[in-house]
């Protein structure tokens, strides 16, 4: 995945998994593990399992 944000000020309030991964330089499994461990806060949004988490 490509990081489409060039500056911290361009980031939206919430991010999808696909947006978070290139920013942190991590894979999908690691992103979800950080959520499960509480190191990254999230809210669920939507009904598809791969689009439920939003980070803030």
N, CA, C and O atoms as a GROMACS GRO file, in nm:
protein
  224
    1UNK      N    1   0.083  -0.119   0.000
    1UNK     CA    2   0.000   0.000   0.000
    1UNK      C    3   0.088   0.125   0.000
    1UNK      O    4   0.198   0.126   0.056
    2UNK      N    5   0.039   0.226  -0.061
    2UNK     CA    6   0.111   0.352  -0.073
    2UNK      C    7   0.058   0.452   0.028
    2UNK      O    8  -0.063   0.461   0.050
    3UNK      N    9   0.148   0.528   0.087
    3UNK     CA   10   0.108   0.633   0.181
    3UNK      C   11   0.067   0.755   0.100
    3UNK      O   12   0.152   0.817   0.035
    4UNK      N   13  -0.061   0.792   0.104
    4UNK     CA   14  -0.109   0.905   0.025
    4UNK      C   15  -0.102   1.037   0.101
    4UNK      O   16  -0.134   1.142   0.045
    5UNK      N   17  -0.060   1.033   0.226
    5UNK     CA   18  -0.048   1.155   0.306
    5UNK      C   19   0.098   1.197   0.315
    5UNK      O   20   0.184   1.115   0.348
    6UNK      N   21   0.126   1.323   0.286
    6UNK     CA   22   0.263   1.372   0.287
    6UNK      C   23   0.298   1.442   0.418
    6UNK      O   24   0.416   1.456   0.451
    7UNK      N   25   0.196   1.485   0.493
    7UNK     CA   26   0.219   1.564   0.612
    7UNK      C   27   0.121   1.523   0.720
    7UNK      O   28   0.008   1.485   0.690
    8UNK      N   29   0.160   1.531   0.844
    8UNK     CA   30   0.074   1.496   0.956
    8UNK      C   31  -0.056   1.575   0.955
    8UNK      O   32  -0.160   1.523   0.995
    9UNK      N   33  -0.052   1.698   0.909
    9UNK     CA   34  -0.170   1.785   0.907
    9UNK      C   35  -0.270   1.744   0.799
    9UNK      O   36  -0.384   1.790   0.801
   10UNK      N   37  -0.230   1.658   0.705
   10UNK     CA   38  -0.321   1.609   0.602
   10UNK      C   39  -0.404   1.490   0.648
   10UNK      O   40  -0.501   1.452   0.582
   11UNK      N   41  -0.367   1.430   0.761
   11UNK     CA   42  -0.436   1.311   0.808
   11UNK      C   43  -0.578   1.344   0.853
   11UNK      O   44  -0.600   1.445   0.919
   12UNK      N   45  -0.673   1.258   0.818
   12UNK     CA   46  -0.810   1.277   0.868
   12UNK      C   47  -0.817   1.239   1.016
   12UNK      O   48  -0.720   1.185   1.071
   13UNK      N   49  -0.929   1.266   1.080
   13UNK     CA   50  -0.946   1.234   1.222
   13UNK      C   51  -0.943   1.084   1.244
   13UNK      O   52  -0.886   1.037   1.343
   14UNK      N   53  -1.002   1.007   1.153
   14UNK     CA   54  -0.999   0.861   1.162
   14UNK      C   55  -0.933   0.804   1.038
   14UNK      O   56  -0.934   0.865   0.931
   15UNK      N   57  -0.875   0.686   1.053
   15UNK     CA   58  -0.806   0.618   0.943
   15UNK      C   59  -0.858   0.476   0.928
   15UNK      O   60  -0.893   0.412   1.028
   16UNK      N   61  -0.862   0.426   0.807
   16UNK     CA   62  -0.892   0.286   0.782
   16UNK      C   63  -0.764   0.205   0.794
   16UNK      O   64  -0.653   0.260   0.794
   17UNK      N   65  -0.780   0.074   0.803
   17UNK     CA   66  -0.664  -0.015   0.810
   17UNK      C   67  -0.569   0.010   0.693
   17UNK      O   68  -0.447   0.019   0.711
   18UNK      N   69  -0.625   0.022   0.573
   18UNK     CA   70  -0.542   0.043   0.454
   18UNK      C   71  -0.465   0.173   0.456
   18UNK      O   72  -0.359   0.182   0.395
   19UNK      N   73  -0.516   0.274   0.525
   19UNK     CA   74  -0.445   0.401   0.536
   19UNK      C   75  -0.340   0.396   0.647
   19UNK      O   76  -0.234   0.457   0.636
   20UNK      N   77  -0.370   0.323   0.753
   20UNK     CA   78  -0.281   0.316   0.868
   20UNK      C   79  -0.153   0.237   0.839
   20UNK      O   80  -0.045   0.274   0.884
   21UNK      N   81  -0.167   0.129   0.764
   21UNK     CA   82  -0.054   0.040   0.741
   21UNK      C   83   0.069   0.109   0.682
   21UNK      O   84   0.178   0.094   0.738
   22UNK      N   85   0.058   0.184   0.572
   22UNK     CA   86   0.180   0.246   0.517
   22UNK      C   87   0.232   0.361   0.603
   22UNK      O   88   0.352   0.390   0.602
   23UNK      N   89   0.144   0.426   0.678
   23UNK     CA   90   0.189   0.535   0.764
   23UNK      C   91   0.280   0.481   0.873
   23UNK      O   92   0.383   0.540   0.904
   24UNK      N   93   0.242   0.367   0.932
   24UNK     CA   94   0.322   0.307   1.038
   24UNK      C   95   0.424   0.207   0.986
   24UNK      O   96   0.511   0.162   1.060
   25UNK      N   97   0.415   0.172   0.857
   25UNK     CA   98   0.508   0.075   0.800
   25UNK      C   99   0.485  -0.065   0.854
   25UNK      O  100   0.581  -0.139   0.878
   26UNK      N  101   0.357  -0.103   0.873
   26UNK     CA  102   0.323  -0.234   0.928
   26UNK      C  103   0.224  -0.304   0.835
   26UNK      O  104   0.166  -0.242   0.747
   27UNK      N  105   0.208  -0.434   0.856
   27UNK     CA  106   0.112  -0.511   0.778
   27UNK      C  107  -0.024  -0.515   0.847
   27UNK      O  108  -0.041  -0.466   0.959
   28UNK      N  109  -0.119  -0.574   0.778
   28UNK     CA  110  -0.257  -0.582   0.827
   28UNK      C  111  -0.265  -0.660   0.959
   28UNK      O  112  -0.333  -0.616   1.052
   29UNK      N  113  -0.196  -0.774   0.968
   29UNK     CA  114  -0.201  -0.853   1.092
   29UNK      C  115  -0.148  -0.774   1.211
   29UNK      O  116  -0.206  -0.779   1.319
   30UNK      N  117  -0.040  -0.702   1.190
   30UNK     CA  118   0.016  -0.622   1.298
   30UNK      C  119  -0.079  -0.510   1.338
   30UNK      O  120  -0.093  -0.480   1.456
   31UNK      N  121  -0.144  -0.447   1.240
   31UNK     CA  122  -0.240  -0.341   1.270
   31UNK      C  123  -0.352  -0.393   1.359
   31UNK      O  124  -0.388  -0.329   1.458
   32UNK      N  125  -0.407  -0.509   1.324
   32UNK     CA  126  -0.515  -0.566   1.405
   32UNK      C  127  -0.465  -0.612   1.542
   32UNK      O  128  -0.539  -0.605   1.640
   33UNK      N  129  -0.343  -0.659   1.550
   33UNK     CA  130  -0.287  -0.699   1.679
   33UNK      C  131  -0.272  -0.576   1.771
   33UNK      O  132  -0.298  -0.584   1.891
   34UNK      N  133  -0.229  -0.463   1.714
   34UNK     CA  134  -0.219  -0.340   1.793
   34UNK      C  135  -0.355  -0.295   1.845
   34UNK      O  136  -0.366  -0.242   1.955
   35UNK      N  137  -0.459  -0.318   1.765
   35UNK     CA  138  -0.595  -0.287   1.808
   35UNK      C  139  -0.635  -0.379   1.923
   35UNK      O  140  -0.684  -0.333   2.027
   36UNK      N  141  -0.615  -0.509   1.904
   36UNK     CA  142  -0.654  -0.606   2.007
   36UNK      C  143  -0.581  -0.581   2.138
   36UNK      O  144  -0.638  -0.600   2.246
   37UNK      N  145  -0.456  -0.538   2.131
   37UNK     CA  146  -0.379  -0.516   2.252
   37UNK      C  147  -0.409  -0.383   2.318
   37UNK      O  148  -0.364  -0.357   2.430
   38UNK      N  149  -0.485  -0.296   2.251
   38UNK     CA  150  -0.519  -0.167   2.308
   38UNK      C  151  -0.416  -0.058   2.283
   38UNK      O  152  -0.430   0.053   2.334
   39UNK      N  153  -0.311  -0.088   2.207
   39UNK     CA  154  -0.208   0.012   2.179
   39UNK      C  155  -0.256   0.117   2.080
   39UNK      O  156  -0.203   0.228   2.076
   40UNK      N  157  -0.357   0.083   1.999
   40UNK     CA  158  -0.420   0.178   1.908
   40UNK      C  159  -0.570   0.170   1.936
   40UNK      O  160  -0.629   0.062   1.936
   41UNK      N  161  -0.632   0.285   1.958
   41UNK     CA  162  -0.776   0.289   1.984
   41UNK      C  163  -0.851   0.280   1.853
   41UNK      O  164  -0.804   0.326   1.749
   42UNK      N  165  -0.969   0.218   1.858
   42UNK     CA  166  -1.049   0.208   1.737
   42UNK      C  167  -1.198   0.212   1.769
   42UNK      O  168  -1.240   0.190   1.883
   43UNK      N  169  -1.274   0.239   1.668
   43UNK     CA  170  -1.420   0.228   1.673
   43UNK      C  171  -1.461   0.145   1.552
   43UNK      O  172  -1.394   0.149   1.449
   44UNK      N  173  -1.569   0.071   1.565
   44UNK     CA  174  -1.616  -0.010   1.454
   44UNK      C  175  -1.711   0.072   1.367
   44UNK      O  176  -1.793   0.149   1.417
   45UNK      N  177  -1.696   0.054   1.237
   45UNK     CA  178  -1.779   0.126   1.142
   45UNK      C  179  -1.806   0.035   1.024
   45UNK      O  180  -1.713  -0.021   0.966
   46UNK      N  181  -1.932   0.020   0.986
   46UNK     CA  182  -1.965  -0.062   0.871
   46UNK      C  183  -1.993  -0.206   0.907
   46UNK      O  184  -1.983  -0.246   1.024
   47UNK      N  185  -2.027  -0.285   0.806
   47UNK     CA  186  -2.065  -0.423   0.831
   47UNK      C  187  -1.964  -0.524   0.778
   47UNK      O  188  -1.968  -0.641   0.817
   48UNK      N  189  -1.873  -0.483   0.692
   48UNK     CA  190  -1.773  -0.575   0.639
   48UNK      C  191  -1.660  -0.593   0.740
   48UNK      O  192  -1.609  -0.494   0.793
   49UNK      N  193  -1.620  -0.718   0.769
   49UNK     CA  194  -1.515  -0.741   0.869
   49UNK      C  195  -1.384  -0.668   0.839
   49UNK      O  196  -1.316  -0.626   0.932
   50UNK      N  197  -1.348  -0.652   0.712
   50UNK     CA  198  -1.221  -0.587   0.680
   50UNK      C  199  -1.231  -0.435   0.678
   50UNK      O  200  -1.130  -0.368   0.654
   51UNK      N  201  -1.350  -0.376   0.702
   51UNK     CA  202  -1.365  -0.233   0.705
   51UNK      C  203  -1.431  -0.183   0.833
   51UNK      O  204  -1.493  -0.076   0.833
   52UNK      N  205  -1.419  -0.258   0.940
   52UNK     CA  206  -1.490  -0.223   1.062
   52UNK      C  207  -1.413  -0.127   1.152
   52UNK      O  208  -1.476  -0.048   1.223
   53UNK      N  209  -1.283  -0.131   1.152
   53UNK     CA  210  -1.207  -0.051   1.248
   53UNK      C  211  -1.167   0.084   1.190
   53UNK      O  212  -1.123   0.094   1.076
   54UNK      N  213  -1.182   0.185   1.270
   54UNK     CA  214  -1.134   0.320   1.237
   54UNK      C  215  -1.045   0.363   1.354
   54UNK      O  216  -1.086   0.353   1.469
   55UNK      N  217  -0.925   0.411   1.325
   55UNK     CA  218  -0.833   0.453   1.429
   55UNK      C  219  -0.844   0.601   1.451
   55UNK      O  220  -0.866   0.678   1.357
   56UNK      N  221  -0.829   0.642   1.576
   56UNK     CA  222  -0.834   0.785   1.608
   56UNK      C  223  -0.738   0.818   1.719
   56UNK      O  224  -0.730   0.934   1.760
   0.00000   0.00000   0.00000
